[in-house]
Each structure stands twice: as structure tokens, then as C-alpha cells.
Amino acid sequence: MEFNWEDKTVAVVDDTEINFVLIKTQLRKTKVNVIWIRNGHDAIEFIKNETKPDLLLMDIRMPVLDGIQATKQIKQIAPDIPIVIQTASVMGDAYEEISRSGCDDVIFKPIIAEKLIQMIDKQFKTKLKI
């Protein structure tokens, strides 16, 4: 299936550059604009001060402010922005924390391009109420 999201922006919130590069590469064929935000605090500031992205891909483990806390705060500021948590860990309390964060979905690392694109498409359609 072909996607043309050139009018959309996905913000990848992750402290590891290689993760950002990988996601940007996986999304290249969709023509979506992909931006990198390095931690949860910067993501909150971006949402407060910039044009809102169409979706946030939020890592959990980051310095300054983790993805769970950032998600909770962003949902208070801009509840209409879909947030997909990206994580490698679903052990113990991590899954409970994710479910209480208010995120819209979860994708597990290693991220598979096809699953990522399908999940983003689902969020875009849900946001538009198609």
C-alpha cells in the first residue's frame, strides 16, 4: 500500500540518534516530515511553542524527562495529538506505566517498518475520524 503523508509531521522523541535515523529511514517512502526531539522535556516545550506535529513517537527511557511523564504532560496540553510509545521493555511495572500514561498506542522495538507505517496510518485515520 502506498502512503503520501507529505502534509504530515511525525516527531520522534528519543535520546538516541540512531533510533531517529532508523525511523526516518523506515518512513521515507511515505514522504512524511520527520523531526527529532531528544528528550521528554524538549518535547513538552516543542508542543507548547511550535506548530503541533500530527503524531509523536515517544521513547520511554530518556534523560531529563522520561517518555511516560512527558506523555502525561503533553496529553494535558494537547490531548488531540496521538502519542505512540516506543519501547523495548514490557517487563513488570513498565506495561502498567505505559497504560496509565494516556498514550494512544504502543510499538515494540525492534521496530518493523511495515508495522510502524500501519500504526501511524491507523492513528491518522482515528484523528480524522475516518
HELIX and SHEET records of a PDB file:
HELIX    1   1 GLU A   17  LEU A   27  1                                  11    
HELIX    2   2 ARG A   28  THR A   30  5                                   3    
HELIX    3   3 GLY A   40  ASN A   49  1                                  10    
HELIX    4   4 GLY A   67  ILE A   77  1                                  11    
HELIX    5   5 ASP A   93  ARG A  100  1                                   8    
HELIX    6   6 ALA A  113  LEU A  128  1                                  16    
SHEET    1   A 5 ASN A  33  ILE A  37  0                                        
SHEET    2   A 5 THR A   9  VAL A  13  1                                        
SHEET    3   A 5 LEU A  55  ASP A  59  1                                        
SHEET    4   A 5 ILE A  83  THR A  87  1                                        
SHEET    5   A 5 ASP A 105  PHE A 108  1                                        
END                                                                             
